[in-house]
């Protein structure tokens, strides 16, 4: 009888202390989101650590990097997914509908040019006659039409770092890049004082977290943890390191 009681108690203790493993998916793999995957540095890892502090031991968070097409495939297959740094405008409506977190920080696409470039880009049409560095596979509304009309030459690269190198080599007049990425690169020695933002014709957007319907029960806990980040010193320090501010 005593053995049976101990066995039941042991099984109950195991279930009571067991933690739920939750995977966070991130398809943004350029700085500041991933700076060094081997040493796990960058905002992807910082956010995971910050959230883990608030979620406690009952939920164990892990990070998995993937490409945007791979993320699209997961969502199309209606697999359980939590995707970082997303925005509702970038994802087609789904049934059941996605859940969205509050805003982590705001971002936008900007145009970067050598510091000696004097023109401010207020309208996309002012890019006429320019060579623009862009990321392969990305779409840029308004700019796409200028490229199709032959008014702008688009030169693709696989990374922002490649584009910025071409800009310094004067093989481009401008590079289109996210503001958060340029804030990181602009502080690096090889770019410091050599490049500047010359235009922000695209509207700002909010970076949020997408939750599929599988996480309806866990979603309120995530939202509470995310709200607490606005007061968490570790998270605020990490954002400040990259020149970012929470909303």
Buried (B, 14 or more C-beta within 10 A) or exposed (E): EEEEEEEEEEEEEEEEEEEEEBEBBBBBBBBBBBBEEEEBBBBBBBBBBBBBEBBEEEBBBEBEBBEBEEBBEBBEEEEEBBBBBBBBEEBEEEEEEBBBBBBBBBBEBBBBBBEEBEEEBEEBEBBEEBBBBBBEEEEBEEBBEBBEEEBBBBBEBEBBBBBBBBBBEEEBBBBBBBBBBBBBBBEEEEBEEEBBBBBBBBEEBBBBBBBBBBBEEBBEBBBEBBEBBEEBEEBBEBBEEBBBEBE
